[in-house]
Amino acid sequence: MKFQSDGKEEYILISLNKFKFAYQLKFIKKYNNILLYNIDSAKVYNELMSLKNAFSYLDRFVLLLPGKYTDQKKLWGDFYQLFGEKYEELTDKERNISCIETMLKYIDEKKQGDMLKILDFGCGSGFSLLVRSSHDIIGYEPVEIMKCQAQKKGLTVFDKDNLRLIPNNYFDAVFSSYVLHMGIQKQDIKQIIPKLKKDAIWVANFYKGINEYYVNNLFIKLGFDINSIIENSERYGHMYEYSRK
């Protein structure tokens, strides 16, 4: 995004805590755990992006990820509660759909079955409904505002409160498109495991490689093998297959 002298084009900064450049920014508001600021100059933007924990997100935001991993989930949860209603306006829809298509194609080739039962873990607003598939796809989405959008499109969506309604040993595969970087906890993965068939696979990628090493270790600790599918492509980043030992 280009900065304009009249300030009409600008980034929004999201942080859990105040930081050393805060005095240079215009405070917008606090929403639950997060603080929002306007970034209206390229100079300040560049200073912020020099911080180790800062990254540009959706070409509209700069996010300062907290050092404590458990706090990252708070940031992501509040971010999507606040901006989730406009998510499809903010994101690269074509890229998201293409990523899901790539994951489903891989699952097709690996599982080679008709009408597979597949979980879209972190289904967001329901992009998987826009992908042609002969399989039975069900969504899982913990953020209420995103879940409602997917349900309005016609996707069956569960959250942690009603996941128990899905039988154990149900899913042949899971995919997570641009999801696992969002402060995913061990329990988030662990609650899905009983719902997977023994030979089920989980396919996922990471936004800009964020938390890739940490989440991969979570899968290893939970008894999964990891296979690299795509090596750091410009379009999808690094894509993996996780399979139970």
ChimeraX commands (.cxc) that place a marker at each C-alpha (Angstrom):
marker #1 position 0.00,0.00,0.00 radius 0.5
marker #1 position 1.32,3.47,-0.90 radius 0.5
marker #1 position 1.17,6.28,1.62 radius 0.5
marker #1 position -0.46,9.52,0.46 radius 0.5
marker #1 position 0.30,12.99,1.71 radius 0.5
marker #1 position -3.34,13.58,2.65 radius 0.5
marker #1 position -3.27,10.50,4.84 radius 0.5
marker #1 position -6.18,8.75,3.11 radius 0.5
marker #1 position -4.16,5.59,2.58 radius 0.5
marker #1 position -2.61,4.19,5.72 radius 0.5
marker #1 position -1.90,1.07,7.67 radius 0.5
marker #1 position -3.50,0.08,10.95 radius 0.5
marker #1 position -1.20,-1.26,13.63 radius 0.5
marker #1 position -2.41,-3.97,16.02 radius 0.5
marker #1 position -0.64,-4.66,19.30 radius 0.5
marker #1 position -1.40,-6.19,22.68 radius 0.5
marker #1 position 0.79,-3.70,24.53 radius 0.5
marker #1 position 2.22,-0.22,24.15 radius 0.5
marker #1 position 5.65,-0.08,22.52 radius 0.5
marker #1 position 8.47,2.35,21.88 radius 0.5
marker #1 position 7.03,3.86,18.67 radius 0.5
marker #1 position 3.54,4.36,20.11 radius 0.5
marker #1 position 4.08,8.09,20.71 radius 0.5
marker #1 position 4.55,8.59,16.93 radius 0.5
marker #1 position 1.16,7.07,16.12 radius 0.5
marker #1 position -2.43,8.19,16.42 radius 0.5
marker #1 position -4.28,5.94,18.85 radius 0.5
marker #1 position -7.60,4.71,17.45 radius 0.5
marker #1 position -9.10,2.57,20.21 radius 0.5
marker #1 position -8.76,-0.49,22.38 radius 0.5
marker #1 position -10.81,-3.55,21.47 radius 0.5
marker #1 position -10.80,-6.29,24.11 radius 0.5
marker #1 position -7.08,-7.16,24.41 radius 0.5
marker #1 position -5.73,-5.30,21.37 radius 0.5
marker #1 position -4.68,-1.69,20.78 radius 0.5
marker #1 position -5.23,-0.07,17.37 radius 0.5
marker #1 position -3.16,2.79,15.93 radius 0.5
marker #1 position -3.05,4.64,12.60 radius 0.5
marker #1 position 0.23,4.53,10.69 radius 0.5
marker #1 position 0.10,7.49,8.34 radius 0.5
marker #1 position 3.72,7.85,7.25 radius 0.5
marker #1 position 6.10,5.61,5.35 radius 0.5
marker #1 position 8.92,6.54,7.72 radius 0.5
marker #1 position 7.09,5.27,10.80 radius 0.5
marker #1 position 5.95,2.19,8.87 radius 0.5
marker #1 position 9.58,1.36,8.03 radius 0.5
marker #1 position 10.63,1.90,11.66 radius 0.5
marker #1 position 7.91,-0.47,12.83 radius 0.5
marker #1 position 8.80,-3.09,10.22 radius 0.5
marker #1 position 12.38,-3.09,11.52 radius 0.5
marker #1 position 11.09,-4.61,14.75 radius 0.5
marker #1 position 11.69,-8.34,15.02 radius 0.5
marker #1 position 8.08,-9.17,15.93 radius 0.5
marker #1 position 6.38,-6.96,13.31 radius 0.5
marker #1 position 4.93,-8.13,10.00 radius 0.5
marker #1 position 2.59,-6.82,7.34 radius 0.5
marker #1 position -0.75,-8.62,7.13 radius 0.5
marker #1 position -3.41,-8.50,4.38 radius 0.5
marker #1 position -1.73,-5.39,2.92 radius 0.5
marker #1 position -3.66,-3.27,5.44 radius 0.5
marker #1 position -2.22,-4.03,8.86 radius 0.5
marker #1 position 1.00,-4.24,10.79 radius 0.5
marker #1 position 0.79,-6.79,13.59 radius 0.5
marker #1 position 3.16,-6.86,16.55 radius 0.5
marker #1 position 3.15,-10.46,17.72 radius 0.5
marker #1 position 3.65,-10.78,21.49 radius 0.5
marker #1 position 6.63,-12.81,22.62 radius 0.5
marker #1 position 4.48,-15.07,24.77 radius 0.5
marker #1 position 2.95,-17.65,22.43 radius 0.5
marker #1 position -0.27,-18.02,24.44 radius 0.5
marker #1 position -0.87,-14.26,24.05 radius 0.5
marker #1 position -0.75,-14.55,20.28 radius 0.5
marker #1 position -4.05,-16.40,20.33 radius 0.5
marker #1 position -5.66,-13.43,22.10 radius 0.5
marker #1 position -4.39,-11.09,19.41 radius 0.5
marker #1 position -5.64,-13.25,16.54 radius 0.5
marker #1 position -9.00,-13.91,18.20 radius 0.5
marker #1 position -9.67,-10.20,18.78 radius 0.5
marker #1 position -8.38,-9.29,15.33 radius 0.5
marker #1 position -10.89,-11.57,13.60 radius 0.5
marker #1 position -13.75,-10.65,15.90 radius 0.5
marker #1 position -13.15,-7.02,14.95 radius 0.5
marker #1 position -12.31,-7.33,11.24 radius 0.5
marker #1 position -13.80,-10.74,10.40 radius 0.5
marker #1 position -16.99,-9.28,8.92 radius 0.5
marker #1 position -14.90,-7.59,6.21 radius 0.5
marker #1 position -12.43,-10.44,5.81 radius 0.5
marker #1 position -13.39,-11.25,2.22 radius 0.5
marker #1 position -12.86,-7.60,1.23 radius 0.5
marker #1 position -9.43,-7.55,2.87 radius 0.5
marker #1 position -7.93,-10.86,1.78 radius 0.5
marker #1 position -6.71,-12.26,-1.54 radius 0.5
marker #1 position -9.72,-14.44,-2.26 radius 0.5
marker #1 position -8.24,-16.02,-5.38 radius 0.5
marker #1 position -5.08,-17.07,-3.56 radius 0.5
marker #1 position -7.05,-18.59,-0.69 radius 0.5
marker #1 position -9.27,-20.61,-3.03 radius 0.5
marker #1 position -6.25,-21.74,-5.06 radius 0.5
marker #1 position -4.51,-22.88,-1.87 radius 0.5
marker #1 position -7.54,-24.94,-0.82 radius 0.5
marker #1 position -7.73,-26.45,-4.32 radius 0.5
marker #1 position -4.06,-27.47,-4.05 radius 0.5
marker #1 position -4.64,-29.09,-0.66 radius 0.5
marker #1 position -7.74,-30.98,-1.80 radius 0.5
marker #1 position -5.93,-32.17,-4.92 radius 0.5
marker #1 position -3.15,-33.54,-2.74 radius 0.5
marker #1 position -5.67,-35.27,-0.46 radius 0.5
marker #1 position -7.37,-36.77,-3.54 radius 0.5
marker #1 position -4.09,-38.17,-4.83 radius 0.5
marker #1 position -3.04,-39.51,-1.42 radius 0.5
marker #1 position -6.34,-41.00,-0.26 radius 0.5
marker #1 position -7.85,-42.00,-3.65 radius 0.5
marker #1 position -11.41,-42.38,-2.44 radius 0.5
marker #1 position -14.85,-41.07,-3.34 radius 0.5
marker #1 position -16.88,-38.93,-0.93 radius 0.5
marker #1 position -14.12,-38.58,1.64 radius 0.5
marker #1 position -15.06,-36.91,4.90 radius 0.5
marker #1 position -12.80,-33.87,5.22 radius 0.5
marker #1 position -12.48,-31.24,7.94 radius 0.5
marker #1 position -11.69,-27.64,6.98 radius 0.5
marker #1 position -9.91,-26.65,10.21 radius 0.5
marker #1 position -10.10,-22.87,10.52 radius 0.5
marker #1 position -12.66,-22.57,7.73 radius 0.5
marker #1 position -13.06,-18.82,8.19 radius 0.5
marker #1 position -15.84,-17.38,6.06 radius 0.5
marker #1 position -16.23,-20.60,4.06 radius 0.5
marker #1 position -13.98,-20.34,1.00 radius 0.5
marker #1 position -13.92,-24.13,0.71 radius 0.5
marker #1 position -17.53,-23.97,-0.53 radius 0.5
marker #1 position -16.24,-22.18,-3.63 radius 0.5
marker #1 position -13.98,-25.11,-4.55 radius 0.5
marker #1 position -15.33,-27.92,-6.70 radius 0.5
marker #1 position -15.16,-31.14,-4.73 radius 0.5
marker #1 position -17.04,-34.42,-4.61 radius 0.5
marker #1 position -16.15,-34.85,-0.94 radius 0.5
marker #1 position -18.11,-34.12,2.22 radius 0.5
marker #1 position -16.42,-31.05,3.72 radius 0.5
marker #1 position -17.26,-29.83,7.22 radius 0.5
marker #1 position -15.84,-26.69,8.79 radius 0.5
marker #1 position -14.33,-25.98,12.19 radius 0.5
marker #1 position -14.12,-22.32,13.22 radius 0.5
marker #1 position -13.67,-20.94,16.76 radius 0.5
marker #1 position -14.29,-17.27,15.86 radius 0.5
marker #1 position -18.04,-16.68,16.02 radius 0.5
marker #1 position -18.27,-13.91,13.40 radius 0.5
marker #1 position -16.36,-16.03,10.88 radius 0.5
marker #1 position -18.36,-19.16,11.68 radius 0.5
marker #1 position -21.63,-17.31,11.03 radius 0.5
marker #1 position -20.45,-16.18,7.59 radius 0.5
marker #1 position -19.54,-19.74,6.60 radius 0.5
marker #1 position -22.86,-21.07,7.88 radius 0.5
marker #1 position -24.79,-18.45,5.89 radius 0.5
marker #1 position -23.03,-19.72,2.77 radius 0.5
marker #1 position -24.28,-23.22,3.58 radius 0.5
marker #1 position -21.23,-24.85,5.15 radius 0.5
marker #1 position -21.80,-27.06,8.18 radius 0.5
marker #1 position -19.51,-25.60,10.83 radius 0.5
marker #1 position -18.57,-26.76,14.32 radius 0.5
marker #1 position -16.68,-25.02,17.12 radius 0.5
marker #1 position -15.07,-26.35,20.30 radius 0.5
marker #1 position -18.43,-26.35,22.13 radius 0.5
marker #1 position -20.20,-28.73,19.76 radius 0.5
marker #1 position -17.27,-30.67,18.28 radius 0.5
marker #1 position -18.33,-33.57,20.53 radius 0.5
marker #1 position -21.33,-34.10,18.20 radius 0.5
marker #1 position -18.99,-35.41,15.50 radius 0.5
marker #1 position -18.36,-39.16,15.92 radius 0.5
marker #1 position -14.86,-40.39,16.65 radius 0.5
marker #1 position -12.86,-41.94,13.77 radius 0.5
marker #1 position -14.90,-39.84,11.32 radius 0.5
marker #1 position -12.57,-37.81,9.11 radius 0.5
marker #1 position -10.35,-39.15,6.33 radius 0.5
marker #1 position -8.41,-35.90,6.13 radius 0.5
marker #1 position -8.06,-32.35,7.46 radius 0.5
marker #1 position -6.78,-29.24,5.73 radius 0.5
marker #1 position -5.84,-25.83,7.14 radius 0.5
marker #1 position -5.31,-23.04,4.63 radius 0.5
marker #1 position -3.39,-20.07,6.10 radius 0.5
marker #1 position -4.51,-20.95,9.64 radius 0.5
marker #1 position -1.83,-22.62,11.76 radius 0.5
marker #1 position 0.21,-19.45,12.28 radius 0.5
marker #1 position -2.57,-17.99,14.49 radius 0.5
marker #1 position -1.31,-19.01,17.92 radius 0.5
marker #1 position -2.55,-22.60,17.58 radius 0.5
marker #1 position -2.30,-24.44,20.90 radius 0.5
marker #1 position -1.60,-28.09,21.61 radius 0.5
marker #1 position -5.20,-28.54,22.80 radius 0.5
marker #1 position -6.54,-27.15,19.49 radius 0.5
marker #1 position -4.90,-30.02,17.63 radius 0.5
marker #1 position -5.44,-32.59,20.36 radius 0.5
marker #1 position -9.23,-32.16,20.35 radius 0.5
marker #1 position -9.35,-33.08,16.65 radius 0.5
marker #1 position -7.29,-36.27,16.92 radius 0.5
marker #1 position -10.11,-38.56,18.20 radius 0.5
marker #1 position -12.21,-37.46,15.22 radius 0.5
marker #1 position -9.61,-38.71,12.75 radius 0.5
marker #1 position -9.43,-42.16,11.25 radius 0.5
marker #1 position -6.18,-43.95,11.99 radius 0.5
marker #1 position -4.81,-43.34,8.47 radius 0.5
marker #1 position -6.11,-39.77,8.20 radius 0.5
marker #1 position -3.80,-37.01,7.00 radius 0.5
marker #1 position -3.69,-33.29,7.85 radius 0.5
marker #1 position -2.51,-30.85,5.17 radius 0.5
marker #1 position -1.55,-27.27,6.09 radius 0.5
marker #1 position 0.53,-24.24,5.19 radius 0.5
marker #1 position 1.79,-21.19,7.11 radius 0.5
marker #1 position 1.41,-17.48,6.42 radius 0.5
marker #1 position 4.94,-16.13,5.84 radius 0.5
marker #1 position 6.33,-19.06,7.85 radius 0.5
marker #1 position 5.02,-17.61,11.12 radius 0.5
marker #1 position 5.13,-20.16,13.98 radius 0.5
marker #1 position 5.99,-22.93,11.50 radius 0.5
marker #1 position 8.71,-24.47,13.66 radius 0.5
marker #1 position 6.63,-24.23,16.85 radius 0.5
marker #1 position 3.48,-25.84,15.38 radius 0.5
marker #1 position 5.44,-28.57,13.63 radius 0.5
marker #1 position 6.89,-29.51,17.01 radius 0.5
marker #1 position 3.38,-29.65,18.46 radius 0.5
marker #1 position 2.40,-32.19,15.82 radius 0.5
marker #1 position 5.54,-34.25,16.50 radius 0.5
marker #1 position 4.80,-34.28,20.24 radius 0.5
marker #1 position 1.27,-35.45,19.47 radius 0.5
marker #1 position 2.56,-38.44,17.51 radius 0.5
marker #1 position 2.51,-37.22,13.90 radius 0.5
marker #1 position 5.06,-37.67,11.15 radius 0.5
marker #1 position 5.73,-34.62,8.96 radius 0.5
marker #1 position 6.20,-34.66,5.20 radius 0.5
marker #1 position 7.03,-31.53,3.20 radius 0.5
marker #1 position 4.70,-31.13,0.20 radius 0.5
marker #1 position 5.68,-27.72,-1.17 radius 0.5
marker #1 position 8.98,-26.03,-0.30 radius 0.5
marker #1 position 8.44,-22.33,0.43 radius 0.5
marker #1 position 6.64,-21.41,-2.78 radius 0.5
marker #1 position 6.00,-17.71,-3.37 radius 0.5
marker #1 position 2.27,-18.41,-3.58 radius 0.5
marker #1 position 1.59,-20.73,-0.63 radius 0.5
marker #1 position 4.71,-20.72,1.51 radius 0.5
marker #1 position 5.69,-24.08,2.99 radius 0.5
marker #1 position 3.00,-26.79,2.84 radius 0.5
marker #1 position 3.08,-29.96,4.93 radius 0.5
marker #1 position 1.34,-33.28,5.36 radius 0.5
marker #1 position 0.96,-34.52,8.95 radius 0.5
marker #1 position 0.17,-38.21,9.37 radius 0.5
marker #1 position -0.36,-40.21,12.55 radius 0.5
marker #1 position 2.31,-42.77,13.39 radius 0.5
marker link #1:1,2 radius 0.2
marker link #1:2,3 radius 0.2
marker link #1:3,4 radius 0.2
marker link #1:4,5 radius 0.2
marker link #1:5,6 radius 0.2
marker link #1:6,7 radius 0.2
marker link #1:7,8 radius 0.2
marker link #1:8,9 radius 0.2
marker link #1:9,10 radius 0.2
marker link #1:10,11 radius 0.2
marker link #1:11,12 radius 0.2
marker link #1:12,13 radius 0.2
marker link #1:13,14 radius 0.2
marker link #1:14,15 radius 0.2
marker link #1:15,16 radius 0.2
marker link #1:16,17 radius 0.2
marker link #1:17,18 radius 0.2
marker link #1:18,19 radius 0.2
marker link #1:19,20 radius 0.2
marker link #1:20,21 radius 0.2
marker link #1:21,22 radius 0.2
marker link #1:22,23 radius 0.2
marker link #1:23,24 radius 0.2
marker link #1:24,25 radius 0.2
marker link #1:25,26 radius 0.2
marker link #1:26,27 radius 0.2
marker link #1:27,28 radius 0.2
marker link #1:28,29 radius 0.2
marker link #1:29,30 radius 0.2
marker link #1:30,31 radius 0.2
marker link #1:31,32 radius 0.2
marker link #1:32,33 radius 0.2
marker link #1:33,34 radius 0.2
marker link #1:34,35 radius 0.2
marker link #1:35,36 radius 0.2
marker link #1:36,37 radius 0.2
marker link #1:37,38 radius 0.2
marker link #1:38,39 radius 0.2
marker link #1:39,40 radius 0.2
marker link #1:40,41 radius 0.2
marker link #1:41,42 radius 0.2
marker link #1:42,43 radius 0.2
marker link #1:43,44 radius 0.2
marker link #1:44,45 radius 0.2
marker link #1:45,46 radius 0.2
marker link #1:46,47 radius 0.2
marker link #1:47,48 radius 0.2
marker link #1:48,49 radius 0.2
marker link #1:49,50 radius 0.2
marker link #1:50,51 radius 0.2
marker link #1:51,52 radius 0.2
marker link #1:52,53 radius 0.2
marker link #1:53,54 radius 0.2
marker link #1:54,55 radius 0.2
marker link #1:55,56 radius 0.2
marker link #1:56,57 radius 0.2
marker link #1:57,58 radius 0.2
marker link #1:58,59 radius 0.2
marker link #1:59,60 radius 0.2
marker link #1:60,61 radius 0.2
marker link #1:61,62 radius 0.2
marker link #1:62,63 radius 0.2
marker link #1:63,64 radius 0.2
marker link #1:64,65 radius 0.2
marker link #1:65,66 radius 0.2
marker link #1:66,67 radius 0.2
marker link #1:67,68 radius 0.2
marker link #1:68,69 radius 0.2
marker link #1:69,70 radius 0.2
marker link #1:70,71 radius 0.2
marker link #1:71,72 radius 0.2
marker link #1:72,73 radius 0.2
marker link #1:73,74 radius 0.2
marker link #1:74,75 radius 0.2
marker link #1:75,76 radius 0.2
marker link #1:76,77 radius 0.2
marker link #1:77,78 radius 0.2
marker link #1:78,79 radius 0.2
marker link #1:79,80 radius 0.2
marker link #1:80,81 radius 0.2
marker link #1:81,82 radius 0.2
marker link #1:82,83 radius 0.2
marker link #1:83,84 radius 0.2
marker link #1:84,85 radius 0.2
marker link #1:85,86 radius 0.2
marker link #1:86,87 radius 0.2
marker link #1:87,88 radius 0.2
marker link #1:88,89 radius 0.2
marker link #1:89,90 radius 0.2
marker link #1:90,91 radius 0.2
marker link #1:91,92 radius 0.2
marker link #1:92,93 radius 0.2
marker link #1:93,94 radius 0.2
marker link #1:94,95 radius 0.2
marker link #1:95,96 radius 0.2
marker link #1:96,97 radius 0.2
marker link #1:97,98 radius 0.2
marker link #1:98,99 radius 0.2
marker link #1:99,100 radius 0.2
marker link #1:100,101 radius 0.2
marker link #1:101,102 radius 0.2
marker link #1:102,103 radius 0.2
marker link #1:103,104 radius 0.2
marker link #1:104,105 radius 0.2
marker link #1:105,106 radius 0.2
marker link #1:106,107 radius 0.2
marker link #1:107,108 radius 0.2
marker link #1:108,109 radius 0.2
marker link #1:109,110 radius 0.2
marker link #1:110,111 radius 0.2
marker link #1:111,112 radius 0.2
marker link #1:112,113 radius 0.2
marker link #1:113,114 radius 0.2
marker link #1:114,115 radius 0.2
marker link #1:115,116 radius 0.2
marker link #1:116,117 radius 0.2
marker link #1:117,118 radius 0.2
marker link #1:118,119 radius 0.2
marker link #1:119,120 radius 0.2
marker link #1:120,121 radius 0.2
marker link #1:121,122 radius 0.2
marker link #1:122,123 radius 0.2
marker link #1:123,124 radius 0.2
marker link #1:124,125 radius 0.2
marker link #1:125,126 radius 0.2
marker link #1:126,127 radius 0.2
marker link #1:127,128 radius 0.2
marker link #1:128,129 radius 0.2
marker link #1:129,130 radius 0.2
marker link #1:130,131 radius 0.2
marker link #1:131,132 radius 0.2
marker link #1:132,133 radius 0.2
marker link #1:133,134 radius 0.2
marker link #1:134,135 radius 0.2
marker link #1:135,136 radius 0.2
marker link #1:136,137 radius 0.2
marker link #1:137,138 radius 0.2
marker link #1:138,139 radius 0.2
marker link #1:139,140 radius 0.2
marker link #1:140,141 radius 0.2
marker link #1:141,142 radius 0.2
marker link #1:142,143 radius 0.2
marker link #1:143,144 radius 0.2
marker link #1:144,145 radius 0.2
marker link #1:145,146 radius 0.2
marker link #1:146,147 radius 0.2
marker link #1:147,148 radius 0.2
marker link #1:148,149 radius 0.2
marker link #1:149,150 radius 0.2
marker link #1:150,151 radius 0.2
marker link #1:151,152 radius 0.2
marker link #1:152,153 radius 0.2
marker link #1:153,154 radius 0.2
marker link #1:154,155 radius 0.2
marker link #1:155,156 radius 0.2
marker link #1:156,157 radius 0.2
marker link #1:157,158 radius 0.2
marker link #1:158,159 radius 0.2
marker link #1:159,160 radius 0.2
marker link #1:160,161 radius 0.2
marker link #1:161,162 radius 0.2
marker link #1:162,163 radius 0.2
marker link #1:163,164 radius 0.2
marker link #1:164,165 radius 0.2
marker link #1:165,166 radius 0.2
marker link #1:166,167 radius 0.2
marker link #1:167,168 radius 0.2
marker link #1:168,169 radius 0.2
marker link #1:169,170 radius 0.2
marker link #1:170,171 radius 0.2
marker link #1:171,172 radius 0.2
marker link #1:172,173 radius 0.2
marker link #1:173,174 radius 0.2
marker link #1:174,175 radius 0.2
marker link #1:175,176 radius 0.2
marker link #1:176,177 radius 0.2
marker link #1:177,178 radius 0.2
marker link #1:178,179 radius 0.2
marker link #1:179,180 radius 0.2
marker link #1:180,181 radius 0.2
marker link #1:181,182 radius 0.2
marker link #1:182,183 radius 0.2
marker link #1:183,184 radius 0.2
marker link #1:184,185 radius 0.2
marker link #1:185,186 radius 0.2
marker link #1:186,187 radius 0.2
marker link #1:187,188 radius 0.2
marker link #1:188,189 radius 0.2
marker link #1:189,190 radius 0.2
marker link #1:190,191 radius 0.2
marker link #1:191,192 radius 0.2
marker link #1:192,193 radius 0.2
marker link #1:193,194 radius 0.2
marker link #1:194,195 radius 0.2
marker link #1:195,196 radius 0.2
marker link #1:196,197 radius 0.2
marker link #1:197,198 radius 0.2
marker link #1:198,199 radius 0.2
marker link #1:199,200 radius 0.2
marker link #1:200,201 radius 0.2
marker link #1:201,202 radius 0.2
marker link #1:202,203 radius 0.2
marker link #1:203,204 radius 0.2
marker link #1:204,205 radius 0.2
marker link #1:205,206 radius 0.2
marker link #1:206,207 radius 0.2
marker link #1:207,208 radius 0.2
marker link #1:208,209 radius 0.2
marker link #1:209,210 radius 0.2
marker link #1:210,211 radius 0.2
marker link #1:211,212 radius 0.2
marker link #1:212,213 radius 0.2
marker link #1:213,214 radius 0.2
marker link #1:214,215 radius 0.2
marker link #1:215,216 radius 0.2
marker link #1:216,217 radius 0.2
marker link #1:217,218 radius 0.2
marker link #1:218,219 radius 0.2
marker link #1:219,220 radius 0.2
marker link #1:220,221 radius 0.2
marker link #1:221,222 radius 0.2
marker link #1:222,223 radius 0.2
marker link #1:223,224 radius 0.2
marker link #1:224,225 radius 0.2
marker link #1:225,226 radius 0.2
marker link #1:226,227 radius 0.2
marker link #1:227,228 radius 0.2
marker link #1:228,229 radius 0.2
marker link #1:229,230 radius 0.2
marker link #1:230,231 radius 0.2
marker link #1:231,232 radius 0.2
marker link #1:232,233 radius 0.2
marker link #1:233,234 radius 0.2
marker link #1:234,235 radius 0.2
marker link #1:235,236 radius 0.2
marker link #1:236,237 radius 0.2
marker link #1:237,238 radius 0.2
marker link #1:238,239 radius 0.2
marker link #1:239,240 radius 0.2
marker link #1:240,241 radius 0.2
marker link #1:241,242 radius 0.2
marker link #1:242,243 radius 0.2
marker link #1:243,244 radius 0.2
marker link #1:244,245 radius 0.2
view
